[in-house]
Every structure is written in C-alpha cells, then in structure tokens.
Amino acid sequence: MKSDQLGPFTSYEHMYSSIDTIQLGDAPWKCFTVSYTGDVQPSDPSWKSAEYEVWFRDPEVIMTQMLDNPEFNGHFDYAPYVGLDRSGKRCWSDFMSGNYAWRHCDKIYEEDPTTEGALYCPIIAGSDKTTVSVATGHVEYHPFYISGGNLFNTVRRAHRNAVAPAGFLVIPKRMIKPVVRRCPDGHFRRVIYDLATYITDYPEQVYLARIVQNWCPKCTALPTNLDGLADSRSRRFTEGLVNELDSKRLWDEYGIDDDITPFTFHFPHADIHEMLSADLLHQLIKGTFKDHLVQGVGDYLYLEHSEARANEILDDIDHRIAAAPLFSGLCRFPHGRRFKQWTGDDSKALMKVYLPAISGYVPPKMVQCISAFLDACYIARRADITQESLAALQTAIERFHTHRETFRTSGEFGAPGGLCSSITESRHITAVKRPWRHSNRYEALGQMLLTNQRLDKLLRARVDFVERRMLPPSHLPPPKPIIPLGDDDEDTGVIDKYVTGNVALARTRTYPRRLAELANHIGCPPLVELTRCFLYDQLHTDDGTSSADIPIQQCPYPTSKVSVFHSAVATFYAPSDESGIRGMRTERIRSTPSWRKHGPRRNCVLVVEDQDKPGMRGMSVVRVKLLFSFEYDGKTYPCALVDWFKRVGTAPDSETGMWKVQPETYRNGQCIVSILHLDTFLRSAHLLPVFGQDVLPFDFHFSYSLDVFESYFVNKYADHHAHEICF
C-alpha cells in the first residue's frame, strides 16, 4: 500500500468493530462476583468485606473451536496408542501415548457401553499466578487455562491457540454423554470430554489436593521422609479417611485438610491426585537445583574454608561461569551466579555451565551428585521417553541419592515435558502481560480479556482464510539462502516446516573472490591445497580413491569465484527444546573475525563421522575458521575450513559425565586443519574449559576461552538435544 493511500479502516474504532463482528473463534467472556458470606466484624481483615470478580468463558465452546481448527490436522491423536521405537520397545511421548488415556477410555466404556466409538478428548487444565508490574505497584492475576490432550506436545508448546484461557470450568454434563463435534481433519465425531490433567506449581497443588503444606499431593509419605514407603493418594482413599477419622488425625497422620473440598469432586472420572502432573520447572529446576544444590555448594565452601577463602573461591566460580564461550541460545552470566532475584530461565541457564565452574573446588562426589541430578532433569524433559531412557532416568536418580550423602556428611501422562508448568507460564505473556500493556491499567481485566477475544478471532479467521485459499499458508518452507545479514542477533529460532536437516550460508562481501588471494588474506597458505584435496574427494566418493593417495597436481583446481560467509544456519529436529509445531529448530553457526568489538567468534560444531556408532563415539568436534563456497562443473560446494579436536579417553569424564576433548595438533604444535562439506555438520557444539586448579585472571574475557585452555568439556547440558546426542 502506498503512503498516500488510505488503509482499510478509517479509525481504530472502525478496526475494533470489524474484528468484533468476526464469528470465528468467538468465545465471549462473562463475569460474576463472589464475596465472603460469613459474619464480618470491624476488626476482620479487608478481604472478608471485599468483592472479587471471576471472569470465565464456556470451556465447551473453547474445546469445540480447538477441535474444529484445521491447523491442528496432522498434529492430533484420535485414539490412545502404544508407541514403539525402532527396536520395538515402548516409547512415551504425547499425552495419548500414556497409560492414563487407555485406562480412562476403558473406564468410561465399562460405565456406559453407549459411548463405544466416541472420540476420547482429555482436557488438560492448568493455572498459575502471575504478576504485572506498574509504577504504582503490582497487580496479581490467577488465569486458568485448558488444552486438548489429543494435541501433540510440540503443538501445545508452539501454537498460541493450543492452550486457551478459560477462567472457570463448568462443563460436567458433556463428560457423561458424547456430543458431535467437527475435528481438525474435517470429519464429525462423537466426542466425550474427560478432565484429565492439571498443571500447576506446588503451592496451588496444596489447595487443589486438600493437603497440608510440605506433604506430597501424590502419596502419604511423611514430609520428613518423602522417600519412605507410603500409600498412593486417591479420591476414594481420601474420602474413606475423612469419613472415619477426626480432623486432627487427618492433619497430623495423613496431611489432609478436611476443610477443603477439591473442585473435581463433582466431575465424573476425575481424581485430583491422579490428575496433578509433575512440575519440572518449579520442583526440580527452581527447587532442587537452585534452593538446595547451588545453595549447598556455597554452604559447603563456608564450612570447609574461612569466610575470606570461601568468598575468593565463589568469586572464581563466578569468573569461570562468566568465561563460558558464547553459544546459540545460551544466556550469559557476565557477573556469575550471585544475583538477588532468580527466575526459572536463570536457573535453567546456570544448569548448563555450572559443573565445570565448581569442579576442583568441591569434592568429586558433590560434582557427581549434581551431574546425576542434571541427567535426571534432561532425561525427564525429553519429548520421547523410551524404556531405555526410563532405565537411564532410574539410574540417574539412584546415582543422585547415592552421591547426595556428601551434602549431608559434609510416566503416567506420556512425556512429562509436555505437561510442565512452563507451558502455562509462557502462556502468561500472550494472555496476560501483553494485553495488560495494551490496557489503560485501570480495572484492566475486562480490557485484557477483550484483547484476548479479539486476538482469538483474528487467529481463527486467518486459519479459515488459508483453508479457503484466500490467504497463503503461514507455514511455507523456509526460503532458499541467501539469509539476510540483518538477522545477526538471532542465534536460535523455531520453524514449523519439517525438514530432514540442513545448513544454509549467509553471504558476506568484503573478501577476495579468488582462492589464492583469499588464502593470503586470511593468513592460511594451505587453503588452496586443502580445497583441491577436498574437491577431489567430493568427486570420487563412489570409487574408493582418496586425495591422500595421489599427488596434489592431479587434484582439480576450482577457478570460480569464492564466496565467504560469517555465519551458517543449521536446521535440525529437536522437539525436546523450544521448537516449531513439527519439532524443528534452527541455530546460527558463526565464524567472524570481529564480534561486537571483542575479537573473533569461531563457533564449534559436531561433525558426524560414523553414523553406526552411538553418541560422541561417532562424532567429532571441530572449530570453524572459515565458511565459504565455490562452484565446480556447475555445482556449488558449501564448505568450511576447520580445526580439529580429539577425544580424551574412551569414555566421558567420571566426575562431570561429559566428554573431554583437546585440540588435535601436529608434532610441531600446529592445529590439524581440513575442509569439510557442510553436509557433515550436525549442529553447534558448546565447549567449556577444564579450568584445573588455576584461578582465572580478574580481567579474563570469555572470547579467549576457546584459545587458551589445554582441554575442554563437550557440554551435553547446553540444551536438551545436546544431552540426547552427546553421550
């Protein structure tokens, strides 16, 4: 549209009124007020006399729209299933692969055989308090969300309308008899709803499960011995105890608060103790790691050393953390880990770089304890849980319980990562925080919900327009390179189109275009010979000959212009990390002589050498010195000049659980270099220094880290995909 042309709307009122007329995605919000109904005395707290607004919309309408969304077609399970991996063993991933869906389908049919053939639609509910900040103070909201358990976990994490705010749940009638609803594939089915899972953090689990603080909502283990033998909690078990015991015994012996009635009491098939999902974010990452393990390391240092020496060690640990090399998607801690306010993202970022920083300052068993804990966290967070990963999880937990003594002396719903409270927390941004910023901040809730309603209508209208071919699809394949240089700050991203994996280059224009001139420009005379050998090997992949067996004069010489690049974008399947609806993720691999005025940035990469060997035994680490491409006989060859690292030993380090590597050199100390095709690149590798016993200089800069240490850890905790492949 040209600058002198009028837009489609004459005013913002016209735009809003046009959006409000859209019928697609319409689930209007309603409101009622509640207040305390008991006697109120003048000295009572103010909450007893206040009125509170409760906003809600019909969850059955929300679920109908979710089922009727064609954008979910292909990402929706219509029946419970047993997933098998390539070896034929059981694998758990999305909700419908779990035992819960099978068990409840059987239960519903046994109670009412007329439901035979109906589509089972488990409802995943969740709530989590969130706070919006303004200059005058804080305002708290308690949003309530629902989602369909039939949706894939990747969709629930990536798609805005897969987790919808509902506010208040009032649909028990639809949970008894099936109703006819249109599904994502366009077919109509009889649907029966079931309140299946509830996602929330521990403080809200206490209220929901009618338990006493510090007791477990899943079992009757004593708070002082949560690992001891205990009975599982259930609706029937709790009701039996309430009918037989007095309030004091319920409170003291079973941790039951009989003044509370769970909201699930009037819902068929619903058992709040069965519904509560594992909260990986709060219970493991924020709780065990930050509040216990990191704090425990600090406590140990103060007990073992004088206060002055302990502070010196903690300062050096902070310097080590700050010295971590840059890596795509990794949060840096320029001042270490000692800051006042922690977030869940801070804890997750610190987990990735913590082990090498404390190694050498605390007992090996303490490092092994934290390593076992990190392994358990990363395995539990995987998108697909197999029988092997369950065994590995159990082993990691046993290792943790064994090694945690050093601190003292000195799958029911599919993969739990698909039901973590981080899903509802991330939904706060679009459902609460952004609408809050668009409001006038005064009695803002109604304005915020209207914004949500309008956004839902626009999103659903877009899906309808795409379905009618009035708009092009939003999930087109990624454009062919070249990738704009303006994306330099974006090191990671998500895409929704499934690809098998590739690496694309981003063009730079300030280098010589001839191979010999380029070799002189970068100070690498062997570049010409290495390129000729590389090209010969590329042209003779099928005949078994190698450039090492012939004189260099017999290797072809590329005469085309050479293009140099400062970055490449790798695309790969990583559903356990933040990814698109098909589990695809991108990251930028950099090799640039200057990065933000702090010297060069040369990223490391995992190279596949033997696909038949598992993990690091079939891969090597290289550091990218130059990204370039050339043409020969009409074909383009994207490639990289790399330095090699070699593995130290035949197994991961016994203390940290990470592989060690060191630069591979000739006898004269020069690094071994070669040229590789970008097809051999799997993804970036994050190396962390093996610090040893030396204290880092106060002014040490992280940009030197990959140049000055003798050996490095291959950081399998850099992200969840790295943990799955760097074993």
C-alpha positions in Angstrom: 0.0 0.0 0.0 1.4 3.4 -1.0 1.9 6.2 1.6 -0.8 8.4 0.1 -3.4 5.6 0.1 -6.0 5.1 2.9 -5.9 1.9 4.9 -8.9 -0.5 5.1 -10.0 1.2 8.4 -11.0 4.8 9.0 -10.2 4.7 12.7 -9.2 2.3 15.5 -12.9 2.2 16.5 -13.7 1.0 12.9 -11.0 -1.6 13.2 -12.1 -2.9 16.5 -15.8 -3.1 15.5 -14.8 -5.0 12.3 -12.9 -7.5 14.5 -15.8 -7.8 16.9 -18.1 -8.9 14.0 -16.0 -11.9 13.3 -17.9 -15.1 14.4 -15.0 -17.5 14.0 -13.1 -18.0 17.3 -15.8 -16.3 19.3 -16.0 -17.4 22.9 -17.2 -14.4 24.9 -16.1 -13.7 28.4 -18.7 -13.4 31.2 -18.3 -12.2 34.8 -19.8 -12.7 38.2 -18.7 -11.5 41.7 -18.0 -13.5 44.8 -17.6 -12.4 48.4 -17.2 -13.9 51.9 -20.6 -15.0 53.2 -19.8 -15.4 56.9 -20.1 -12.8 59.7 -17.8 -9.8 59.3 -16.5 -7.9 62.3 -15.0 -4.4 62.1 -11.6 -5.8 63.1 -11.6 -8.5 60.4 -9.1 -8.3 57.5 -10.3 -6.3 54.5 -10.6 -9.4 52.2 -13.7 -10.5 54.1 -15.7 -7.5 53.1 -14.3 -7.1 49.5 -16.0 -8.4 46.3 -14.0 -10.3 43.8 -14.6 -10.6 40.0 -14.5 -14.0 38.4 -14.3 -13.9 34.6 -15.0 -17.1 32.6 -16.0 -18.4 29.2 -17.6 -21.7 28.4 -14.9 -24.3 28.1 -17.1 -26.5 25.9 -17.1 -23.6 23.4 -13.3 -23.3 23.6 -12.8 -27.1 23.1 -15.3 -27.1 20.2 -13.2 -24.4 18.5 -10.0 -26.2 19.3 -11.3 -29.4 17.7 -12.6 -27.5 14.7 -9.2 -25.9 13.9 -7.9 -27.4 10.7 -4.4 -26.0 11.5 -4.2 -28.9 14.0 -4.8 -31.5 11.4 -1.8 -33.9 11.4 -0.9 -33.0 14.9 -3.9 -34.6 16.7 -4.3 -38.1 18.1 -7.8 -39.6 17.6 -7.3 -42.6 19.9 -4.9 -43.8 22.6 -2.0 -45.7 21.3 1.1 -47.7 22.3 4.2 -46.0 20.8 7.2 -48.2 19.8 10.7 -47.2 19.0 12.7 -48.7 16.1 13.7 -51.6 18.3 10.1 -52.4 19.1 10.2 -51.2 22.7 7.6 -49.0 24.4 8.0 -45.2 23.9 6.0 -42.5 25.6 5.7 -39.0 24.0 2.4 -37.2 23.6 -0.5 -37.5 26.1 -2.4 -40.2 24.2 0.6 -42.5 24.4 0.3 -42.6 28.2 -1.4 -45.2 30.3 -4.0 -42.7 31.6 -5.8 -42.3 28.3 -6.1 -46.1 27.9 -7.3 -46.6 31.5 -10.0 -43.9 31.3 -11.3 -45.0 27.9 -11.9 -48.4 29.3 -13.5 -47.0 32.5 -15.8 -44.7 30.6 -16.9 -47.6 28.3 -17.4 -50.0 31.2 -19.7 -47.5 32.9 -21.6 -46.7 29.7 -21.3 -49.0 26.7 -23.2 -46.5 24.5 -20.0 -44.4 24.4 -18.4 -47.1 22.2 -16.7 -45.4 19.2 -16.7 -41.9 20.7 -13.6 -39.8 20.4 -12.0 -39.5 23.9 -11.0 -35.9 24.4 -8.9 -35.5 27.6 -8.9 -31.9 28.9 -5.6 -30.6 30.3 -6.1 -27.8 32.7 -3.7 -25.5 34.4 -3.4 -22.4 36.5 -0.6 -20.3 37.8 -0.5 -16.9 39.5 1.2 -14.2 37.5 2.1 -10.6 38.4 2.1 -7.5 36.1 4.2 -4.6 37.3 3.4 -0.9 37.0 4.9 2.2 38.6 2.2 2.2 41.3 2.8 -1.4 42.4 1.9 -5.0 41.5 -1.4 -6.5 40.2 -1.8 -10.3 40.5 -3.9 -12.4 38.2 -4.8 -16.1 38.5 -5.5 -17.3 34.9 -6.9 -20.7 34.3 -6.0 -22.5 31.0 -7.3 -25.5 29.2 -5.9 -27.6 26.3 -6.8 -30.8 24.5 -4.8 -33.8 25.4 -5.1 -35.1 21.8 -2.8 -32.4 20.6 0.9 -33.2 20.1 3.2 -31.8 22.8 5.1 -29.8 20.2 1.8 -28.0 19.2 0.9 -27.2 22.8 4.3 -25.6 23.2 4.5 -23.7 19.9 0.9 -22.7 19.0 -0.9 -19.9 20.8 -4.4 -21.3 20.4 -3.5 -24.8 21.6 -3.6 -23.5 25.2 -6.6 -21.3 25.8 -7.5 -19.2 28.9 -10.9 -20.3 30.2 -11.1 -18.7 33.6 -13.7 -21.0 35.2 -14.6 -24.6 34.4 -18.3 -25.6 34.2 -18.9 -28.5 31.8 -19.7 -31.7 33.8 -22.7 -32.6 31.6 -20.6 -33.0 28.5 -18.4 -35.5 30.3 -21.2 -38.1 30.6 -22.7 -38.3 27.1 -20.9 -37.9 23.8 -21.6 -34.8 21.7 -21.0 -34.5 17.9 -18.1 -32.1 17.0 -16.0 -31.4 13.9 -12.4 -32.4 14.3 -9.2 -31.0 12.7 -9.3 -33.3 9.8 -12.8 -32.0 8.9 -14.7 -35.1 9.9 -17.5 -35.1 12.5 -17.1 -37.4 15.5 -18.9 -38.2 18.7 -16.7 -36.7 21.5 -16.7 -37.3 25.2 -14.7 -35.0 27.4 -12.7 -36.0 30.4 -10.9 -33.8 32.9 -7.6 -35.5 32.7 -4.6 -33.4 33.8 -4.0 -30.3 35.9 -0.7 -28.3 35.5 0.2 -26.1 38.4 3.0 -25.4 40.9 3.3 -26.9 44.4 1.6 -24.1 46.4 -1.6 -24.4 44.2 -1.3 -28.2 44.4 -1.7 -27.9 48.1 -5.0 -26.1 47.7 -6.3 -28.4 45.0 -5.4 -31.7 46.7 -6.6 -30.6 50.1 -3.3 -31.5 51.7 -1.2 -29.8 54.4 1.8 -27.7 53.3 5.0 -29.8 52.8 3.1 -33.0 52.3 3.1 -34.8 48.9 -0.1 -34.5 46.8 0.5 -37.9 45.3 1.2 -40.1 48.4 1.1 -40.1 52.2 4.8 -40.1 52.8 5.8 -38.0 55.8 7.3 -34.6 55.0 10.4 -35.7 57.0 10.9 -38.8 54.8 9.4 -38.3 51.4 11.4 -41.3 50.1 9.9 -43.7 52.6 7.2 -46.3 51.9 3.7 -44.7 51.6 0.2 -45.3 50.2 -0.8 -43.6 47.0 -3.5 -40.9 47.5 -6.7 -41.2 45.6 -10.2 -39.7 45.8 -11.6 -42.9 47.2 -8.8 -43.3 49.8 -9.1 -39.7 51.0 -12.9 -39.9 51.2 -12.6 -43.1 53.3 -10.2 -41.4 55.7 -12.4 -38.3 56.0 -15.4 -40.5 56.9 -13.5 -42.4 59.6 -11.0 -40.1 61.3 -11.2 -36.8 63.1 -9.7 -33.6 61.7 -6.6 -33.7 64.0 -5.6 -37.3 62.9 -6.2 -36.4 59.3 -4.0 -33.4 59.6 -1.2 -35.0 61.6 -1.0 -38.5 60.2 -2.1 -38.1 56.6 -1.6 -34.4 55.8 -5.3 -33.9 54.8 -7.1 -30.6 55.3 -10.8 -31.7 55.6 -12.0 -28.1 55.4 -11.3 -28.1 51.7 -13.4 -29.9 49.0 -11.5 -30.4 45.7 -13.2 -28.8 42.7 -13.0 -32.1 41.0 -15.4 -33.7 43.5 -18.5 -33.2 41.2 -16.7 -34.3 38.0 -17.1 -37.8 36.7 -13.9 -39.9 36.5 -11.9 -37.0 37.9 -9.3 -37.7 40.7 -7.2 -34.6 41.6 -4.4 -36.8 43.0 -4.2 -38.7 39.7 -4.6 -35.5 37.6 -1.7 -33.5 39.1 1.3 -33.6 36.7 4.9 -33.4 37.6 6.2 -29.8 37.7 9.7 -30.0 36.3 10.2 -26.2 36.4 9.4 -25.5 40.0 10.1 -28.8 41.8 13.3 -29.7 40.0 14.9 -26.7 38.4 13.9 -23.9 40.8 13.5 -26.1 43.9 16.2 -28.8 44.0 18.8 -27.1 41.8 18.7 -23.5 42.9 17.4 -23.8 46.5 19.3 -26.9 47.5 22.3 -27.9 45.3 23.6 -24.4 44.5 23.0 -23.2 48.0 24.6 -26.4 49.3 27.8 -25.8 47.4 28.0 -22.4 48.9 27.3 -23.7 52.4 30.0 -26.4 52.0 32.6 -23.8 51.0 31.9 -21.7 54.0 32.1 -24.7 56.3 35.2 -26.1 54.8 37.2 -22.8 54.5 37.4 -19.4 56.2 34.9 -16.8 55.1 37.6 -14.9 53.2 38.8 -18.0 51.4 35.2 -19.1 50.6 34.5 -15.7 49.1 37.6 -16.0 47.0 36.5 -19.4 45.7 33.0 -18.2 45.0 34.4 -15.2 43.1 36.5 -17.5 41.0 33.5 -19.7 40.3 31.7 -16.6 39.2 34.6 -15.8 36.9 34.5 -19.3 35.5 30.8 -19.0 34.8 31.3 -15.7 33.1 34.1 -17.3 31.0 31.8 -19.7 29.2 32.1 -19.3 25.4 29.2 -17.9 23.5 26.7 -20.4 22.3 23.4 -20.2 20.4 20.5 -19.6 22.8 22.7 -19.7 25.9 22.2 -17.0 28.4 25.5 -15.5 29.7 26.2 -14.6 33.3 28.7 -11.7 33.0 28.9 -11.4 36.8 28.5 -15.0 37.7 25.6 -16.5 39.7 25.4 -14.2 42.7 22.4 -12.0 42.0 19.3 -11.3 44.1 16.3 -12.3 42.0 16.3 -15.6 40.2 13.9 -16.7 37.5 13.2 -20.1 36.1 15.2 -19.1 33.0 18.2 -18.1 35.2 18.2 -21.5 36.9 17.9 -23.4 33.6 20.8 -21.3 32.1 23.0 -21.8 35.1 22.5 -25.6 35.0 24.2 -25.6 31.6 27.5 -24.1 32.7 27.7 -24.9 36.4 29.6 -28.2 36.6 33.0 -27.2 35.1 32.9 -24.0 37.3 32.8 -25.9 40.6 35.0 -28.8 39.5 38.2 -28.8 41.6 36.7 -26.7 44.4 34.3 -29.2 45.8 34.6 -33.0 46.4 34.2 -35.2 43.3 31.1 -36.8 44.8 29.4 -33.4 45.0 30.1 -32.8 41.3 28.8 -36.3 40.6 25.7 -35.7 42.6 24.8 -32.5 40.6 25.7 -34.3 37.3 23.3 -37.1 38.2 20.6 -34.6 39.0 21.1 -32.7 35.7 21.0 -36.0 33.8 17.7 -36.8 35.5 16.3 -33.4 34.6 17.3 -33.6 31.0 16.0 -37.1 30.5 12.7 -36.3 32.1 12.3 -33.3 29.8 12.8 -35.3 26.6 10.0 -35.2 24.0 10.0 -39.0 23.7 10.5 -41.3 26.7 11.6 -44.9 25.8 12.2 -47.9 28.0 16.0 -47.2 27.7 15.5 -43.6 28.8 13.3 -44.7 31.7 16.1 -47.1 32.8 18.7 -44.2 32.4 16.4 -42.0 34.4 16.2 -44.5 37.2 20.0 -44.9 37.2 20.5 -41.2 37.4 18.1 -40.9 40.3 19.9 -43.7 42.1 23.3 -42.0 41.5 21.8 -38.8 42.8 20.6 -40.5 46.0 24.0 -42.2 46.5 26.1 -39.1 46.0 23.8 -36.6 47.7 25.0 -38.0 51.0 28.2 -35.9 50.5 26.0 -32.8 51.2 24.8 -34.3 54.4 28.1 -35.6 55.7 29.9 -32.6 54.5 5.2 -41.9 33.3 1.6 -41.6 33.6 0.7 -38.8 31.1 3.2 -39.5 28.4 6.4 -37.5 28.5 6.3 -35.1 31.5 7.9 -32.3 29.5 4.6 -31.9 27.6 2.8 -31.1 30.9 5.3 -28.8 32.6 4.1 -25.6 34.3 6.5 -23.7 31.9 3.7 -24.1 29.4 1.2 -22.1 31.4 3.9 -19.7 32.5 4.9 -18.9 28.9 1.2 -18.5 28.0 1.0 -15.6 30.6 2.9 -13.5 28.1 0.2 -13.6 25.4 -2.8 -14.0 27.6 -1.9 -11.6 30.5 1.2 -9.5 30.2 0.9 -8.1 26.6 -2.9 -7.4 27.0 -2.1 -5.7 30.2 0.3 -3.4 28.5 -2.3 -2.5 25.9 -4.9 -1.6 28.6 -5.2 1.7 30.4 -4.2 -0.1 33.7 -7.4 0.9 35.4 -9.7 -2.0 36.2 -7.9 -3.6 33.3 -9.1 -7.2 33.4 -12.1 -6.7 31.2 -10.0 -4.9 28.7 -7.4 -7.6 28.7 -10.0 -10.3 28.1 -11.5 -8.4 25.3 -8.0 -8.1 23.7 -7.6 -11.9 24.1 -11.0 -12.4 22.5 -10.2 -10.2 19.5 -6.8 -12.0 19.0 -8.5 -15.4 19.1 -10.9 -14.2 16.4 -8.1 -12.8 14.2 -6.1 -16.1 14.5 -9.1 -18.2 13.8 -10.2 -16.0 10.8 -6.7 -16.3 9.4 -6.9 -20.1 9.6 -10.3 -20.0 7.8 -8.9 -17.7 5.1 -6.0 -20.1 4.5 -8.4 -23.0 4.3 -10.4 -21.2 1.7 -7.2 -20.2 -0.2 -8.0 -16.5 0.4 -4.5 -16.2 2.1 -1.3 -18.2 1.5 -0.3 -20.6 4.3 1.8 -19.2 7.1 4.0 -22.4 7.3 5.7 -22.2 4.0 9.1 -23.9 3.5 12.0 -21.7 4.6 13.3 -19.5 1.8 16.4 -20.6 0.0 19.6 -18.9 1.1 20.9 -16.2 1.0 19.8 -15.4 4.6 19.9 -11.6 5.4 22.7 -10.4 7.5 20.2 -8.3 9.5 19.4 -11.5 11.5 22.8 -11.4 13.2 21.4 -11.1 16.6 19.1 -14.1 16.3 21.2 -17.2 17.1 18.3 -19.6 17.5 14.8 -19.9 16.2 11.9 -22.3 15.5 10.3 -23.2 12.2 7.1 -25.1 11.6 8.1 -26.8 8.3 9.6 -30.3 8.8 13.0 -30.8 7.0 15.5 -33.6 7.5 18.2 -31.2 8.5 20.4 -28.8 6.6 22.9 -26.0 6.9 22.5 -22.7 4.9 25.0 -19.9 4.5 24.7 -16.2 4.9 26.7 -14.1 2.4 29.5 -11.6 3.3 31.0 -9.3 0.7 34.4 -8.0 2.0 36.7 -10.8 0.9 38.8 -11.6 -2.2 36.9 -13.7 -4.7 39.8 -15.9 -5.9 41.1 -18.8 -3.8 44.8 -18.0 -3.8 44.1 -14.3 -2.8 41.7 -15.5 -0.1 44.3 -17.8 1.3 46.7 -14.8 1.7 44.0 -12.6 3.1 43.2 -14.9 6.0 46.8 -16.0 6.5 46.3 -19.6 5.7 48.5 -20.7 2.7 47.4 -24.4 2.9 43.9 -23.3 1.9 44.5 -23.8 -1.8 45.8 -27.4 -1.4 43.2 -28.3 1.1 40.4 -27.1 -1.2 41.8 -29.1 -4.1 42.0 -32.2 -2.0 38.5 -31.6 -0.7 37.2 -31.2 -4.2 38.9 -34.4 -5.4 37.4 -36.4 -2.5 33.9 -34.9 -3.3 34.2 -36.0 -6.9 35.4 -39.5 -6.1 33.1 -40.6 -3.2 32.0 -43.7 -5.1 35.2 -45.1 -6.5 37.1 -45.5 -3.2 40.1 -43.3 -4.1 41.4 -40.6 -1.8 43.3 -37.3 -2.4 45.9 -38.7 0.1 46.9 -41.3 -2.4 47.7 -39.0 -5.4 50.0 -36.0 -6.0 48.4 -32.6 -5.4 48.9 -31.7 -9.1 46.3 -34.3 -10.0 43.6 -32.7 -7.8 41.2 -30.3 -9.6 41.6 -26.6 -9.1 38.4 -24.6 -8.6 38.6 -21.5 -10.8 35.2 -20.0 -10.0 34.7 -17.0 -7.7 34.7 -17.9 -4.0 32.1 -16.6 -1.6 32.8 -16.1 2.1 30.3 -16.2 4.9 30.3 -15.2 8.5 27.5 -17.5 9.6 25.5 -20.5 8.6 22.1 -21.6 9.8 21.6 -25.2 10.8 18.2 -26.7 10.9 17.5 -29.9 12.8 14.9 -31.9 14.7 14.9 -31.1 18.4 11.4 -31.5 19.9 12.6 -31.5 23.5 13.8 -27.9 23.1 11.8 -24.9 22.1 10.8 -25.7 18.6 8.1 -25.3 15.9 4.9 -27.4 15.8 6.9 -30.2 13.9 9.7 -30.1 16.4 12.1 -28.3 14.1 14.7 -25.8 15.4 17.3 -23.5 13.8 20.6 -22.2 15.2 23.3 -19.9 13.7 26.9 -21.2 13.4 29.3 -18.2 13.4 32.8 -17.7 12.1 33.6 -14.0 12.1 36.8 -12.0 12.7 35.0 -9.5 14.8 32.1 -9.9 17.2 30.7 -6.9 19.0 34.2 -5.3 19.2 35.6 -8.1 21.3 37.7 -10.1 18.8 36.8 -13.1 16.7 34.0 -15.5 17.3 34.7 -19.0 15.9 32.0 -21.5 16.9 32.5 -25.2 17.3 30.4 -27.8 15.5 29.6 -31.5 15.9 30.6 -33.5 12.8 29.2 -36.9 12.0 32.0 -39.4 11.2 30.4 -42.7 11.8 26.6 -43.0 11.9 26.7 -46.6 13.2 28.5 -45.6 16.4 26.4 -44.1 19.2 26.8 -40.6 20.6 30.2 -39.0 20.8 31.9 -42.2 19.7 30.5 -41.5 16.2 31.1 -37.7 16.2 34.0 -35.3 16.4 34.2 -31.6 17.4 35.7 -29.1 15.0 36.1 -25.3 15.3 35.1 -23.3 12.2 37.8 -21.0 10.9 36.2 -20.0 7.6 32.8 -20.6 5.9 33.0 -20.4 2.1 31.6 -21.9 -1.1 32.7 -22.2 -4.7 31.4 -23.7 -7.9 32.9 -26.5 -10.0 31.4 -28.1 -13.1 28.1 -26.3 -12.4 27.7 -27.5 -8.8 28.0 -25.4 -5.7 30.1 -26.7 -2.8 29.4 -25.1 0.6 32.2 -25.9 2.9 34.3 -24.9 6.0 37.9 -24.6 7.0 38.1 -26.2 10.4 40.5 -27.0 13.3 40.0 -30.5 14.8 39.6 -31.6 18.4 40.3 -35.1 19.6 38.5 -37.0 22.4 40.4 -37.5 25.6 40.0 -41.1 26.8 37.4 -43.7 25.6 34.5 -42.6 27.9 33.0 -39.5 29.5 34.7 -37.9 32.4 33.8 -39.9 35.6 33.2 -36.7 37.6 31.1 -34.5 35.4 29.7 -37.1 33.0 30.8 -35.0 30.0 33.3 -36.0 27.3 36.7 -34.2 27.2 38.3 -33.0 24.0 41.6 -31.2 23.3 42.9 -29.5 20.1 44.4 -32.0 17.7 47.9 -30.9 16.6 50.9 -32.0 14.6 54.1 -32.7 16.4 55.2 -29.1 15.9 52.1 -27.9 17.9 50.2 -26.6 14.9 46.5 -27.4 14.8 45.3 -30.0 12.3 43.1 -28.3 9.7 41.0 -29.6 6.9 38.0 -28.6 4.8 34.6 -30.3 5.3 31.4 -30.1 3.4 28.6 -28.5 5.4 26.5 -31.7 5.0 28.8 -33.3 7.6 27.8 -30.6 10.2 25.1 -31.8 12.6 24.8 -28.7 14.8 26.8 -26.4 17.1 28.8 -27.8 19.9 29.4 -25.9 23.2 32.8 -26.4 24.8 33.5 -25.4 28.4 37.1 -25.1 29.7 38.6 -27.6 32.0 39.8 -25.0 34.5 42.0 -27.2 36.7 43.4 -25.6 39.8 44.4 -22.2 38.5 42.5 -19.1 39.3 41.3 -17.1 36.4 42.7 -13.5 36.0 40.2 -10.9 37.1 40.0 -9.3 33.7 39.8 -12.6 31.7 37.3 -12.3 28.8 35.2 -15.1 27.6 36.2 -14.5 23.9 39.6 -16.1 24.8 38.2 -19.3 26.3 38.5 -21.5 23.2 42.1 -20.4 22.6 43.9 -20.7 25.9 42.9 -23.9 27.7 44.5 -27.3 27.1 41.3 -29.3 27.2 37.5 -28.8 27.2 34.3 -30.4 28.2 31.7 -31.1 25.5 28.8 -29.5 27.2 25.9 -32.0 26.9 23.8 -29.7 29.1 23.9 -26.8 26.6 20.3 -27.8 25.6 18.1 -30.9 25.7 19.1 -32.0 22.1 22.8 -31.9 23.0 22.0 -34.1 26.1 20.3 -36.7 23.8 23.3 -36.9 21.4 26.5 -36.1 23.3 26.6 -39.2 25.5 
